Amino acid sequence: MKIGIIGLGDVGSGIARKLAAAGYEVKVNNRKQPDELALKAKELGATPATLEEVVKDVDIIFICVPAIAIPLLPKDFLKNVPPDVIIVETTNYYPFRDGGIEELEKGKVESVWVAEQLGRPVIKAFNELPAYALEHLGKAKGEDGRIAIAVSGDDEKAKQIVSRLINDTGFDAVDAGSISESWRHQPGTPAYCTELNAAELKKALAEAVKEKSSSTREFAINKIIKSNPPPSHEEIVKLHRSLFTENAQKS
Ligand SMILES: NC(=O)c1ccc[n+]([C@@H]2O[C@H](COP(=O)([O-])OP(=O)(O)OC[C@H]3O[C@@H](n4cnc5c(N)ncnc54)[C@H](OP(=O)(O)O)[C@@H]3O)[C@@H](O)[C@H]2O)c1
């Protein structure tokens, strides 16, 4: 299976490295000059590609750029991509970083907005797991304490394929429903940044309250931004767990 990844920050790089190590053919793209992109691609075990090349002749395209960058992607960059190519997006909306995006401020589901911007259906996955965990906390299938990742989307076959990829990166996959339900793993929900196993994640997804998520997201990110020194990965997960009674007991 061939993979194209756009955006090589912490999450895009983590996905690229894990999938390349699992034997997938991975092409990558960011905004850097070709020589810098080539170095990064080599480090990840991937092939550097222009935006045109990264979406060509692949089975799955990962879009791993911040929400603010989604409308800035060239309008027609997916125009020659066949409809059966799966688009996975990892975006989390943070107003302090992404600016106020009016529709998201009004409560539009983030992946629904991304799909509208791209003019293509998307699968949401890998968004609620911190990049640190993606890089360091994967485990073999069946091992105790394996962390799970939520997958949302309207195409059941595509979700199954993405779930297999998740498994290959060292995590269990949990079906979180349709794309309109994908708010259940956006920032400010019990699933977000809490590193749960499959049973815990299913419960967290079911217990999410949409109306509370943006205020909870803001509370958490303000604490993180104001922390001096910056919080460790463990402290960030502990903070997110502490926002929800059930998960607080795990911290
Ligand atoms: N970091 C995490 O732990 C994590 C985990 C899950 C989900 N997410 C979400 O995933 C998204 C990406 O997160 P991140 O932390 O990886 O972001 P990041 O570190 O800021 O990296 C963003 C990447 O996107 C690239 N980019 C931006 N605009 C682009 C464009 N127009 N065309 C091509 N590439 C472009 C940047 O390119 P350059 O390198 O060339 O600047 C950079 O490689 C965010 O919405 C974030 O909330 C993050």
The ligand as an SDF file (V2000), in Angstrom:
LIG
                    3D

 48 52  0  0  0  0  0  0  0  0999 V2000
    1.6710   17.4590   17.5910 N   0  0  0  0  0  0  0  0  0  0  0  0
    0.8080   16.5730   18.0640 C   0  0  0  0  0  0  0  0  0  0  0  0
    1.0130   15.9530   19.1180 O   0  0  0  0  0  0  0  0  0  0  0  0
   -0.4530   16.2940   17.2870 C   0  0  0  0  0  0  0  0  0  0  0  0
   -1.0860   15.0630   17.4630 C   0  0  0  0  0  0  0  0  0  0  0  0
   -2.2240   14.7850   16.7410 C   0  0  0  0  0  0  0  0  0  0  0  0
   -2.7630   15.7410   15.8740 C   0  0  0  0  0  0  0  0  0  0  0  0
   -2.1460   16.9510   15.7350 N   0  0  0  0  0  0  0  0  0  0  0  0
   -2.7490   17.9410   14.8130 C   0  0  0  0  0  0  0  0  0  0  0  0
   -2.2260   17.6890   13.5100 O   0  0  0  0  0  0  0  0  0  0  0  0
   -1.9810   18.9340   12.8280 C   0  0  0  0  0  0  0  0  0  0  0  0
   -0.4750   19.0500   12.5610 C   0  0  0  0  0  0  0  0  0  0  0  0
    0.1600   19.0430   13.8160 O   0  0  0  0  0  0  0  0  0  0  0  0
    1.7320   19.1350   14.0350 P   0  0  0  0  0  0  0  0  0  0  0  0
    1.9480   19.2390   15.4870 O   0  0  0  0  0  0  0  0  0  0  0  0
    2.4110   18.0510   13.2840 O   0  0  0  0  0  0  0  0  0  0  0  0
    2.0060   20.5600   13.3490 O   0  0  0  0  0  0  0  0  0  0  0  0
    3.3610   21.2990   13.1060 P   0  0  0  0  0  0  0  0  0  0  0  0
    4.4490   20.6990   13.9460 O   0  0  0  0  0  0  0  0  0  0  0  0
    3.0680   22.7480   13.1850 O   0  0  0  0  0  0  0  0  0  0  0  0
    3.7010   20.9310   11.5830 O   0  0  0  0  0  0  0  0  0  0  0  0
    2.8760   21.3430   10.5500 C   0  0  0  0  0  0  0  0  0  0  0  0
    3.4390   20.8250    9.2560 C   0  0  0  0  0  0  0  0  0  0  0  0
    2.5560   21.2430    8.2240 O   0  0  0  0  0  0  0  0  0  0  0  0
    3.3490   21.7810    7.1770 C   0  0  0  0  0  0  0  0  0  0  0  0
    2.5470   22.7160    6.4140 N   0  0  0  0  0  0  0  0  0  0  0  0
    1.9210   23.8150    6.8230 C   0  0  0  0  0  0  0  0  0  0  0  0
    1.2870   24.3840    5.7930 N   0  0  0  0  0  0  0  0  0  0  0  0
    1.5340   23.6270    4.7140 C   0  0  0  0  0  0  0  0  0  0  0  0
    1.1630   23.6810    3.3640 C   0  0  0  0  0  0  0  0  0  0  0  0
    0.3790   24.6790    2.9330 N   0  0  0  0  0  0  0  0  0  0  0  0
    1.6030   22.7080    2.5190 N   0  0  0  0  0  0  0  0  0  0  0  0
    2.3880   21.6960    2.9730 C   0  0  0  0  0  0  0  0  0  0  0  0
    2.7690   21.6040    4.2540 N   0  0  0  0  0  0  0  0  0  0  0  0
    2.3510   22.5420    5.1040 C   0  0  0  0  0  0  0  0  0  0  0  0
    4.5230   22.4280    7.8560 C   0  0  0  0  0  0  0  0  0  0  0  0
    5.5250   22.5670    6.8850 O   0  0  0  0  0  0  0  0  0  0  0  0
    6.9770   23.1720    7.2110 P   0  0  0  0  0  0  0  0  0  0  0  0
    7.6230   22.1350    8.1060 O   0  0  0  0  0  0  0  0  0  0  0  0
    7.6160   23.2490    5.9120 O   0  0  0  0  0  0  0  0  0  0  0  0
    6.7250   24.4630    7.9100 O   0  0  0  0  0  0  0  0  0  0  0  0
    4.8250   21.3890    8.9270 C   0  0  0  0  0  0  0  0  0  0  0  0
    5.6050   20.3550    8.4100 O   0  0  0  0  0  0  0  0  0  0  0  0
   -2.4960   20.0370   13.7630 C   0  0  0  0  0  0  0  0  0  0  0  0
   -3.8190   20.3700   13.4620 O   0  0  0  0  0  0  0  0  0  0  0  0
   -2.4260   19.3850   15.1420 C   0  0  0  0  0  0  0  0  0  0  0  0
   -3.3440   19.9330   16.0630 O   0  0  0  0  0  0  0  0  0  0  0  0
   -0.9880   17.2390   16.4150 C   0  0  0  0  0  0  0  0  0  0  0  0
  1  2  1  0
  2  3  2  0
  2  4  1  0
  4  5  1  0
  4 48  2  0
  5  6  2  0
  6  7  1  0
  7  8  2  0
  8  9  1  0
  8 48  1  0
  9 10  1  0
  9 46  1  0
 10 11  1  0
 11 12  1  0
 11 44  1  0
 12 13  1  0
 13 14  1  0
 14 15  2  0
 14 16  1  0
 14 17  1  0
 17 18  1  0
 18 19  2  0
 18 20  1  0
 18 21  1  0
 21 22  1  0
 22 23  1  0
 23 24  1  0
 23 42  1  0
 24 25  1  0
 25 26  1  0
 25 36  1  0
 26 27  1  0
 26 35  1  0
 27 28  2  0
 28 29  1  0
 29 30  1  0
 29 35  2  0
 30 31  1  0
 30 32  2  0
 32 33  1  0
 33 34  2  0
 34 35  1  0
 36 37  1  0
 36 42  1  0
 37 38  1  0
 38 39  2  0
 38 40  1  0
 38 41  1  0
 42 43  1  0
 44 45  1  0
 44 46  1  0
 46 47  1  0
M  CHG  2   8   1  16  -1
M  END
$$$$
